[in-house]
Amino acid sequence: MEEFILAKKIILGSVDLKHVPKDFAWYTIVTRFNYEEAYIQNVKESIMGTDLEQLVKEFYVPIKYIKETVSRIDGTKRERIKKVKGSYSNYVFIKCKMTGNLWDRLRTTTGAAVILSMGGIPVPITDEEIETIRNAQCMEGFSTEEIVEKEKELREKYIMQ
């Protein structure tokens, strides 16, 4: 008896955007190891001056900055700033209007590993969920002025103009 195997052609990288919000929403991109900053820079460079630039509003890398005083062997002390990624290592969140062209650009930009999706549909997360992550990643050991300055620096780096 001859057996026939019916196979459905799988299109790699295809995405169903019918149920994706039409307005700006947050999406999660997992990058290669320690590639978060480079990935954002690569995306910015690849969309600069194109129609896609208007679809991207903001990036967020969930890094916790901790300022601590360290004692040296000679008895002197110095301050250092540690970056802690924790359970968000290699994550980049992007607030954008997801289209097929933007999806292709985000997933093929150097540094991307995967865009989180469920059943081929990108899954947006809410502003409240991003705020919860931001609060968990709040800076420690900094003065109010230092926090304001660091947040300004990060806004300039991650918010599209």
Sequence and secondary structure as in RCSB ss.txt:
>XXXX:A:sequence
MEEFILAKKIILGSVDLKHVPKDFAWYTIVTRFNYEEAYIQNVKESIMGTDLEQLVKEFYVPIKYIKETVSRIDG
TKRERIKKVKGSYSNYVFIKCKMTGNLWDRLRTTTGAAVILSMGGIPVPITDEEIETIRNAQCMEGFSTEEIVEK
EKELREKYIMQ
>XXXX:A:secstr
           TT    TTS SS EEEEEEESTT HHHHHHHHHHHHTTSGGGGGEEEEE   EEEEEEEE TTS
 EEEEEEEE GGGTTEEEEEE   HHHHHHHHHSTTEEEE EETTEE  B HHHHHHHHHHT  BS  HHHHHHH
HHHHHHHHB  
